[in-house]
Amino acid sequence: MGAPSDTVFPKPLPSPLPEDLLASINAHLSTLTPEGILRWGLDHLPNLYQTTAFGLTGLVSIDMLSKITDNPPPLIFLDTLYHFRETYELVEEVKQRYGYVDARHGDSAEGKRIYVYKPEECESAADFEEKYGENLWENDENTYDYAVKVEPARRAYEHLNVKSVITGRRASQGGDRANLQPLEIDVTGLFKLNPLFNWPFSIVEWHINSNNVPRNKLLSQGYKSIGDWHSTSKVKEGEGERDGRWKGKEKTECGLHKDYFAMKGRAKLQAQSESVVVSA
């Protein structure tokens, strides 16, 4: 028996979602194009947003959505305060090209919006280093990931009542993403839609080039996957797409797609440990 037709799935999807229903949904979504997956997400996923660091896959989704709907899901950009200058330039280019405007929690929920979230109580790298010390990514990368990605994301989801997000992850990126499905549900109950889950890098690049989608200038300088400046390197011929991220480490994810409660628990323990040291 094949996957259920599109009309079988409830709109919006309930939470919690039974495992057999999730399996049926993924069987169905696996037969669709990325545009089809995005259309399905618009119809079925509650309170849908797109989280993006403006990598190539996220840019493809932004471009596709611009042709599918006049009212795309709002964007959430997690500004770690350590992005490359070229990444910030790209954000402005995307705003201009697709008509997104800056928005804040509590603003009117109309139009194409982009919400920017930074580490708590920090507006600059100087603020962050005053709070956590210098080179936190080297001294305690779990706390760093929690402070710049995990906590700001959860704050955004709570402020904006986010129940579902579109991500830019793909199975061909390897690591923890190798067995990626079109739709996932994380430990907090958040729906994660991965519309380009089965596209290789070459097809992503083809769409970018064919549709003249804005891209990060660093991609023409030997980079393939771009994150913070301190943990992103150029890749050599024959290396994987994400081999330039956290080079020399076993790490493959920034924490955003790991177990939220485990990340929060580690960060809390570290804060308590530092408090004990200071008090001693």
C-alpha positions in Angstrom: 0.0 0.0 0.0 1.4 3.4 -1.0 1.7 6.6 1.0 -1.6 8.4 1.7 -2.7 11.0 -0.7 -2.1 14.6 0.3 -5.7 15.1 1.4 -5.3 12.4 4.1 -3.0 14.5 6.2 -4.6 16.9 8.8 -4.3 20.6 8.3 -2.5 21.8 10.4 -0.6 18.8 11.7 -1.3 17.9 15.3 1.4 17.8 18.0 2.4 15.3 19.2 2.4 13.5 15.9 2.1 9.7 15.9 5.3 8.0 14.5 3.3 6.0 11.9 1.8 9.2 10.6 5.2 10.9 10.4 6.5 7.9 8.5 3.6 8.1 6.0 4.2 11.9 5.6 7.9 11.3 4.8 7.0 8.6 2.4 4.8 11.0 0.6 7.1 14.0 0.7 10.0 11.9 -0.6 8.1 11.7 -3.9 7.8 15.5 -4.3 10.1 18.1 -5.7 11.5 20.7 -3.2 8.8 23.1 -4.5 6.2 20.5 -3.8 7.5 19.9 -0.3 7.4 23.7 0.4 3.8 23.9 -0.9 2.9 21.0 1.4 4.6 22.7 4.3 2.7 26.0 3.7 -0.6 24.0 3.7 0.1 21.6 6.6 2.6 23.0 9.1 1.4 25.3 11.9 3.1 28.7 12.6 5.8 28.1 9.9 9.0 30.2 9.8 12.3 29.8 7.9 15.5 29.7 10.0 18.4 30.7 7.8 22.1 31.7 7.9 21.8 32.5 4.2 23.7 29.5 3.0 23.1 28.2 -0.5 20.3 25.8 0.4 18.4 28.4 2.4 18.8 30.8 -0.4 17.2 28.3 -2.8 14.2 27.9 -0.5 13.8 31.7 -0.2 13.9 31.9 -4.0 11.5 29.1 -4.5 9.1 30.5 -2.0 9.2 33.9 -3.7 7.6 32.2 -6.8 5.1 30.1 -4.8 3.5 32.7 -2.6 3.3 36.4 -2.0 3.3 35.8 1.7 6.3 33.5 2.5 7.1 32.3 6.0 9.0 35.0 7.9 12.8 34.5 8.2 14.7 34.1 11.4 18.4 34.9 11.3 20.6 34.1 14.3 23.3 36.7 14.4 26.1 35.1 16.3 28.0 38.4 16.1 30.9 36.5 14.5 29.6 36.2 10.9 31.9 37.2 8.0 31.3 40.8 6.7 30.3 39.2 3.4 27.5 37.3 5.2 26.0 40.6 6.6 26.3 42.1 3.1 24.4 39.1 1.7 21.6 39.6 4.2 21.1 43.1 2.9 21.2 41.9 -0.7 18.5 39.3 0.0 16.3 41.9 1.7 16.6 44.2 -1.4 16.0 41.4 -3.9 13.0 39.7 -2.3 11.5 42.6 -0.3 12.0 41.5 3.2 12.0 44.1 6.0 13.5 44.0 9.5 10.9 43.2 12.2 10.9 42.8 15.9 8.8 40.8 18.3 5.5 42.6 18.8 5.6 44.3 15.3 2.7 43.9 12.9 2.6 40.4 11.5 2.2 41.5 7.9 4.5 41.6 4.9 7.8 39.8 4.2 9.6 39.9 7.6 13.1 39.0 8.9 13.7 38.7 12.6 17.2 38.9 13.8 18.1 37.4 17.2 21.5 37.8 18.9 23.0 36.3 22.0 21.1 37.4 25.1 22.0 40.9 26.3 24.6 41.3 23.6 24.6 43.7 20.6 28.3 43.3 19.6 31.2 40.9 19.8 32.7 43.2 22.4 29.5 42.8 24.5 29.7 39.0 24.1 33.4 38.9 25.1 32.8 41.1 28.2 30.1 38.6 29.3 31.8 35.3 28.4 35.5 36.2 27.9 37.5 35.9 24.7 37.6 32.9 22.4 34.8 31.1 24.1 34.5 28.9 21.0 37.9 27.5 21.8 37.6 27.4 25.6 34.1 26.0 25.8 32.5 25.3 22.5 29.3 23.8 24.0 28.6 26.9 26.0 29.5 29.0 22.9 27.0 27.0 20.7 24.3 27.3 23.3 24.9 31.1 23.8 25.0 32.1 20.1 22.6 29.6 18.5 20.5 27.5 20.8 19.3 30.0 23.3 18.6 32.8 20.7 16.7 30.3 18.6 14.5 29.2 21.6 13.9 32.8 22.5 12.8 33.5 18.9 10.5 30.5 18.9 8.9 31.5 22.1 8.5 35.2 21.2 7.1 34.4 17.8 5.1 31.3 18.8 7.0 29.3 16.2 5.8 25.7 15.8 7.5 24.7 12.5 10.6 25.8 10.7 12.1 25.4 7.2 15.8 24.4 7.4 18.6 24.3 4.8 19.9 20.9 5.7 20.6 18.2 3.1 21.6 14.5 3.4 24.5 15.0 1.0 26.2 17.3 3.5 27.0 14.2 5.5 27.8 13.9 9.2 24.7 13.9 11.4 22.6 14.8 8.2 23.4 11.7 6.2 20.0 10.0 7.0 17.9 13.2 6.8 14.2 12.9 6.2 11.9 15.6 4.6 10.1 16.2 7.9 11.5 15.8 11.4 10.2 16.6 14.9 12.8 17.6 17.5 12.7 16.9 21.3 10.8 20.1 21.9 8.0 19.1 19.4 9.2 21.6 16.8 8.4 20.5 13.2 11.5 20.8 10.9 10.9 20.8 7.1 13.9 20.0 5.0 12.7 20.7 1.4 16.1 20.1 -0.3 16.9 17.0 1.8 17.9 14.9 -1.2 19.6 17.5 -3.4 23.3 17.2 -4.0 25.5 20.4 -3.9 25.7 20.4 -7.7 22.0 20.8 -8.1 21.8 23.5 -5.4 24.5 25.4 -7.2 22.7 24.9 -10.6 19.5 26.5 -9.2 21.5 29.4 -7.7 23.2 30.1 -11.0 20.1 29.5 -13.2 18.0 31.8 -11.2 20.6 34.5 -10.5 20.0 34.0 -6.7 22.2 36.3 -4.5 25.1 34.3 -2.9 27.9 34.9 -0.5 30.9 36.4 -2.2 33.1 34.0 -0.2 31.8 31.1 -2.3 34.0 32.3 -5.2 37.0 32.3 -2.9 37.2 28.6 -2.0 34.6 28.4 0.7 31.5 26.0 0.3 29.8 26.1 3.7 30.0 29.4 5.6 29.5 29.9 9.3 31.4 32.0 11.9 34.7 33.5 10.7 36.7 31.7 13.4 35.4 28.2 12.6 35.2 28.3 8.8 38.0 27.4 6.4 38.3 27.1 2.6 37.9 23.6 1.2 40.4 21.8 -1.0 39.7 19.9 -4.2 38.0 16.6 -3.3 37.0 17.7 0.2 33.3 17.6 1.2 31.0 20.5 1.3 31.1 21.0 5.1 34.8 19.9 5.5 35.7 23.6 6.0 33.5 23.8 9.1 35.3 23.2 12.5 38.3 21.8 10.6 40.3 19.2 12.6 37.4 18.5 14.9 34.8 15.7 14.9 32.1 18.3 15.3 29.6 18.5 12.4 26.7 20.6 13.9 26.6 24.0 15.7 24.1 22.8 18.3 20.9 24.2 16.7 20.0 20.7 15.5 21.0 18.8 18.5 19.1 17.9 21.7 17.9 21.2 23.1 17.5 19.9 26.6 20.9 18.3 26.7 22.5 21.5 25.4 20.7 23.6 28.0 21.7 21.2 30.7 25.3 21.3 29.8 25.3 25.1 29.7 23.6 25.3 33.1 26.2 23.0 34.6 29.0 25.0 33.2 27.5 28.2 34.5 27.2 26.6 38.0 30.8 25.4 37.8 32.1 28.8 37.0 30.0 30.3 39.8 31.6 27.9 42.3 35.1 28.8 41.0 34.5 32.5 41.4 33.0 32.1 44.9 35.9 29.9 46.1 
